[in-house]
Amino acid sequence: MTTGTGFSGEVVEYYARYRRGYPDAVVQRIVDAFALTQDDLALDLGCGTGLLTYALAGRVGTMIGMDPEPDMLAAAAAGAATHPPAAVAWVLGSDRDLPTVGRALRPLGALTVAVAIHWMDRATLFRVAGPLLRRGGGVAVVTNGAPLWSYDADWSRELAAFLRDRTGRPGATCQTDVDGRRLTRDALEDAGYDVTETTVDYTATLSVDAVVGGVLSAMTPPPARERRGFVAELERRLQPYAPLTEEVHVTLQLGLPRRPGATMSA
């Protein structure tokens, strides 16, 4: 994971405004898995605008959000005005920087990666993370639902068709699918973790504007003149399906370093 992922400038504005957050149940699963308390330090790697960082911040003593994109971190820091006071620090860096940053920190209660694992070298990340964790601490990889164009719903199929018409290719899965999660699970197990997978499911109602904004948060927006036509056409195609219902399945892959002599969990 390096700078140049494309999450800068206007993309960040769309990301901060339109990306979905995390239900309390997701945060609670992480807290319970690693017995997090106010004595803990946790690090959210690939934090983006801080959606999970802020959600966890009130459950630990100190929270660190780390991302390779300066614009993302600037937006994350600006978000403090809309969140309860918490001890949060923002660090510019990627998974490649974790060993260096980790040496400057006390042991972590949790290392979280939310909707960013596909940018990272899983095998190396999980291997270097283990020694940075306190006993009982672990790694949480969170898949926050699927891309908007990949749901089993008429409006989502219409969105996928629109994107194919515009780009000539299907929308990316961002490795949120079964194959992507298998890559994560295999890498965690190979690095010496016992892995538990759990899901939090909920139904959300989306406006057409929210879907359009979500799409623009996941791509380099067209130039302003072209964007007006892009937005108008997408709104026209989605409006017949409004209000739009999204069945969100948040998947958590929770890894605990395997203790010497312990057997692998099923």
C-alpha positions in Angstrom: 0.0 0.0 0.0 1.6 3.2 -1.1 0.6 6.8 -1.9 -1.0 7.2 -5.3 -4.0 4.9 -4.6 -6.2 7.6 -6.1 -7.9 8.7 -2.9 -7.1 12.4 -3.0 -8.7 15.7 -3.9 -12.4 15.5 -4.7 -12.5 11.8 -4.2 -11.9 12.3 -0.5 -14.7 14.8 -0.3 -17.1 12.2 -1.7 -15.6 9.5 0.5 -16.1 11.6 3.7 -19.7 12.5 2.8 -21.1 9.3 1.3 -19.2 6.2 2.6 -21.2 4.1 5.0 -20.1 3.9 8.6 -20.1 1.0 11.1 -23.0 -0.1 13.3 -22.2 -0.4 17.1 -22.5 -4.2 16.8 -19.4 -4.2 14.6 -17.3 -2.3 17.1 -18.6 -4.4 19.9 -17.5 -7.6 18.1 -13.9 -6.2 17.9 -14.0 -5.1 21.5 -15.2 -8.5 22.7 -12.7 -10.5 20.5 -9.7 -8.7 22.0 -11.1 -7.7 25.4 -10.3 -4.1 24.6 -10.4 -1.6 27.5 -9.5 2.0 28.2 -6.0 0.8 28.9 -5.5 -0.2 25.3 -3.8 1.3 22.3 -5.3 0.4 18.9 -4.2 1.2 15.3 -6.5 1.5 12.3 -4.4 0.8 9.2 -5.6 2.3 5.9 -8.0 4.4 8.0 -9.2 6.7 5.2 -11.4 9.4 6.6 -11.5 7.6 10.0 -14.9 5.9 9.9 -13.7 2.9 11.9 -11.1 4.9 13.8 -13.6 7.2 15.4 -16.1 4.3 16.0 -13.4 2.5 18.1 -11.9 5.6 19.7 -14.3 5.7 22.5 -13.7 2.1 23.4 -9.9 2.3 23.9 -7.5 4.6 25.7 -5.7 5.8 22.5 -6.6 5.3 18.9 -4.2 5.8 16.0 -5.4 6.2 12.4 -2.7 5.5 9.8 -3.1 6.1 6.0 -0.7 6.8 3.1 -2.9 9.5 1.6 -2.4 13.0 3.1 -5.8 14.2 1.9 -7.5 11.3 3.6 -5.8 12.1 6.9 -6.6 15.8 6.6 -10.3 14.9 6.2 -10.1 12.4 9.1 -8.6 15.0 11.4 -11.3 17.5 10.3 -13.9 15.0 11.3 -13.1 15.5 15.0 -15.5 18.4 15.1 -18.4 16.0 14.6 -17.3 13.2 16.9 -17.1 12.9 20.7 -13.8 13.9 22.2 -11.3 11.1 22.1 -7.6 10.5 22.2 -6.9 10.0 18.4 -3.6 10.5 16.6 -3.2 10.5 12.8 0.0 9.1 11.2 1.0 9.2 7.5 2.1 5.8 6.5 1.3 2.5 4.9 1.5 -1.2 5.8 5.2 -1.0 4.8 5.8 1.5 7.6 4.1 -0.6 10.3 7.3 -2.2 11.6 9.0 1.2 12.1 5.9 2.8 13.6 5.2 -0.2 15.8 8.6 -0.1 17.4 7.7 3.4 18.7 4.5 2.2 20.3 3.5 0.1 23.3 1.9 -3.2 22.5 -1.4 -2.9 20.5 -4.7 -4.3 21.7 -5.9 -4.4 18.2 -4.8 -3.7 14.6 -7.7 -3.1 12.3 -7.9 -2.9 8.6 -11.3 -1.9 7.1 -12.0 -2.1 3.4 -8.3 -1.5 2.6 -6.7 -5.0 2.8 -6.7 -5.3 -1.0 -4.1 -2.6 -1.2 -1.8 -4.4 1.2 0.7 -7.2 1.2 -1.3 -9.5 3.5 1.4 -12.1 4.2 4.0 -9.5 5.3 1.5 -7.4 7.2 0.1 -10.2 9.3 3.6 -11.6 10.0 5.0 -8.3 11.2 1.8 -7.4 13.1 2.0 -10.4 15.5 5.0 -9.1 17.6 3.3 -5.7 18.0 0.2 -7.1 19.7 -0.2 -7.5 23.5 -1.2 -10.9 24.8 -4.8 -11.4 23.8 -4.7 -8.7 21.2 -5.3 -9.4 17.6 -6.0 -8.3 14.0 -9.5 -7.4 12.7 -10.0 -7.2 8.9 -13.4 -5.7 8.2 -15.3 -5.9 4.9 -18.0 -3.2 5.1 -20.6 -4.8 2.8 -20.2 -5.1 -1.0 -19.7 -2.4 -3.6 -22.9 -0.6 -4.5 -22.9 -2.2 -8.0 -22.7 -5.8 -6.8 -26.0 -6.4 -4.9 -28.8 -8.7 -5.8 -31.2 -5.8 -6.4 -32.7 -4.2 -9.5 -31.2 -0.8 -8.7 -27.7 -2.3 -8.2 -27.9 -4.2 -11.5 -29.0 -1.0 -13.2 -25.9 0.8 -11.6 -23.6 -2.0 -12.8 -25.0 -1.7 -16.3 -24.5 2.0 -16.3 -20.9 1.6 -15.2 -20.3 -1.0 -17.9 -21.8 1.3 -20.5 -19.5 4.1 -19.3 -16.2 2.2 -18.7 -16.6 -0.9 -20.8 -15.9 -3.2 -17.9 -17.7 -4.5 -14.8 -17.2 -2.8 -11.4 -14.5 -4.1 -9.2 -15.2 -6.3 -6.2 -12.3 -4.7 -4.2 -11.8 -8.3 -2.9 -14.9 -8.0 -0.7 -16.2 -11.3 -2.2 -15.7 -14.9 -1.0 -12.4 -15.2 -2.9 -11.1 -12.0 -1.4 -12.0 -13.0 2.1 -10.4 -16.4 1.5 -7.1 -14.7 0.7 -7.2 -12.9 4.0 -8.1 -15.9 6.0 -5.4 -18.0 4.4 -2.8 -15.3 5.0 -3.8 -14.9 8.6 -3.6 -18.7 9.2 -0.3 -19.0 7.4 1.1 -16.2 9.6 0.1 -18.1 12.8 -3.3 -16.8 13.7 -6.4 -18.6 14.8 -9.2 -17.0 12.7 -12.9 -16.4 13.6 -15.3 -15.0 11.0 -18.5 -13.3 12.0 -21.0 -11.0 10.3 -23.2 -8.1 11.2 -26.2 -7.8 8.9 -28.6 -4.8 8.5 -30.8 -3.1 6.0 -30.2 0.5 4.9 -32.4 2.8 2.8 -30.4 4.9 0.4 -31.3 8.0 -1.6 -30.3 8.2 -5.3 -27.9 11.0 -4.2 -26.2 8.8 -1.7 -25.6 6.1 -4.4 -24.3 8.6 -6.9 -21.9 10.0 -4.2 -20.8 6.6 -3.3 -19.9 5.8 -6.9 -17.9 9.0 -7.2 -16.1 8.2 -4.0 -14.8 5.0 -5.6 -13.4 6.5 -8.9 -11.6 9.4 -10.3 -14.5 11.8 -10.9 -14.9 13.0 -14.5 -14.0 16.6 -15.2 -16.7 19.1 -14.0 -18.4 19.5 -17.4 -18.6 15.7 -18.1 -19.5 15.0 -14.5 -22.8 16.9 -14.8 -23.9 14.6 -17.6 -22.6 11.5 -15.8 -24.5 12.4 -12.6 -27.7 13.4 -14.5 -27.7 10.1 -16.5 -27.1 8.0 -13.5 -29.8 9.8 -11.5 -32.2 9.3 -14.4 -31.5 5.5 -14.5 -31.8 5.0 -10.7 -34.8 7.2 -9.9 -37.4 4.6 -11.0 -36.1 2.3 -8.2 -36.2 4.9 -5.4 -36.1 4.5 -2.5 -33.2 2.1 -2.8 -32.8 -0.7 -0.3 -29.3 -2.1 0.6 -28.8 -5.4 2.4 -25.5 -4.8 4.1 -23.4 -7.8 5.3 -20.4 -6.6 7.3 -17.8 -9.4 7.6 -15.2 -9.4 10.4 -12.2 -11.7 10.2 -10.7 -11.8 13.7 -7.2 -13.2 14.1 -5.6 -14.1 17.4 -1.9 -15.1 17.3 -1.6 -18.8 17.9 0.0 -19.7 21.3 2.8 -22.2 21.2 1.3 -25.7 21.7 -2.2 -24.5 21.0 -4.3 -26.4 18.4 -5.9 -24.7 15.4 -9.6 -23.8 15.8 -12.1 -25.1 13.4 
